[in-house]
Amino acid sequence: MKVPFLDLQAQFMAIKEEIRIKIDSILESQRFVLGPEVEALEREMASFCGVKRAIGVSSGTDALLVCLMAFDIKPGDEIITTPFSFFATAGAIARLQARPIFCDIDPLTYNLDPNKLAYLLEKGKRTKKIARIKGIIPVHLFGQCADMDKILDLANTYNLFILEDAAQAIAAEYPSKKGVKKAGSMGLAGILSFYPTKNLNAYGDGGMVLTNNDRLAEKIMRLRVHGERKRYFYDMIGGNFRLDALQAGVLRVKLPYLNLWLEKRQEAAARYEALFQASGLIERKMISLPLAVYKNKGVKNYHTYHQFIIRAKKRNQLQAYLKERGVETVVYYPRPLHLQKCFEYLGYRKGEFPEAEKAAREVLALPIYPEITPEQQKYIVDCFEDFYKKD
Ligand SMILES: *Cc1c(COP(=O)(O)O)cnc(C)c1O
């Protein structure tokens, strides 16, 4: 049996009539950049995510960059983030000649560990080692929110901004002290990505900034068009961070389906759990399953399973074996950010963030999408059982 890592075809088949009508109407309008389609998406997305303002931009990466530009991040400024994320999180910091300060993850959630964050800030303050620290970028990795109450408390104590990287976690919910919050709505700003592999995906690149701060929203809208105040007059330096109308149109067709798709992801995750429990592989300590820490805490989207991440013994051999049997898997992420060549100048060493490094050696992402079938999942778990038969 063949199980692709991601099957976008199935989703397209289900909605292609609606998509074609929408694309046709945009072709008829001949308005391709920003405009009414993007504005409509911004209103719908702000309401969906529970924020006052949403600003459509060219990608998740550009959303991070334009936020940091809007916060007036300067060369030498320091921003804390996780070493276990997609490159863009730290890349955006470094592109402004600011300094990524890494903080290790919680091994159960793969998200920033608030206790280690507290320790880093306390020590940084005492030793003046991190003196120019301006903010924190927590990442809601794999579709589950970081522990935001604790992170927000620390940000308050130290007077730091929070920029949430919710590229993998659109619609994920967090049971905060102040009630249920959606990913990207809790910090000064949050970002989304609509890259084709993400849970809400465009037919190309796209991203969004979320915020409750009107002044910040206005500034980002200007930075999105080179910093223009009025036509051909510039008070600040921005870039071309615009979202295309065609992408916005596609996303508007898909947004009403998102909750249903996320439910199906949760169902698929539950099937994996039942199958793996029955396999005995967990008791034999061959694999461990992802932990949904907010399950039964009064939130529906406690985990949106952007990825279904397990830890596995002999991970690399397992992956090769699964490939032979037609099952595609991916390692997110094989090398933590502090050990990337381009960040050598930051001076981090191997061993400095043991949990991120351990995760990089052990994690494996299994195929998960709303349309994956129980037969495909059963086949995958059967392959696991065959692989670990002799252990
Ligand atoms: C995908 C992703 C981004 C970047 O989004 P793009 O739209 O691909 O630029 C940033 N952060 C994380 C955690 C991501 O997964």
The ligand as an SDF file (V2000), in Angstrom:
LIG
                    3D

 15 15  0  0  0  0  0  0  0  0999 V2000
    5.7980   27.3490    7.9280 C   0  0  0  0  0  0  0  0  0  0  0  0
    6.3510   28.0510    9.1050 C   0  0  0  0  0  0  0  0  0  0  0  0
    6.7780   29.3830    9.0390 C   0  0  0  0  0  0  0  0  0  0  0  0
    6.9180   30.1420    7.7510 C   0  0  0  0  0  0  0  0  0  0  0  0
    5.7930   30.2300    6.9840 O   0  0  0  0  0  0  0  0  0  0  0  0
    5.9400   30.3950    5.3760 P   0  0  0  0  0  0  0  0  0  0  0  0
    4.5530   30.7710    5.0000 O   0  0  0  0  0  0  0  0  0  0  0  0
    6.3890   29.1080    4.8330 O   0  0  0  0  0  0  0  0  0  0  0  0
    6.8940   31.5050    5.1440 O   0  0  0  0  0  0  0  0  0  0  0  0
    7.1990   29.9900   10.1980 C   0  0  0  0  0  0  0  0  0  0  0  0
    7.2160   29.3440   11.3700 N   0  0  0  0  0  0  0  0  0  0  0  0
    6.8220   28.0520   11.4690 C   0  0  0  0  0  0  0  0  0  0  0  0
    6.8470   27.3940   12.8040 C   0  0  0  0  0  0  0  0  0  0  0  0
    6.3940   27.3660   10.3370 C   0  0  0  0  0  0  0  0  0  0  0  0
    6.0380   26.0840   10.4510 O   0  0  0  0  0  0  0  0  0  0  0  0
  1  2  1  0
  2  3  1  0
  2 14  2  0
  3  4  1  0
  3 10  2  0
  4  5  1  0
  5  6  1  0
  6  7  2  0
  6  8  1  0
  6  9  1  0
 10 11  1  0
 11 12  2  0
 12 13  1  0
 12 14  1  0
 14 15  1  0
M  END
$$$$
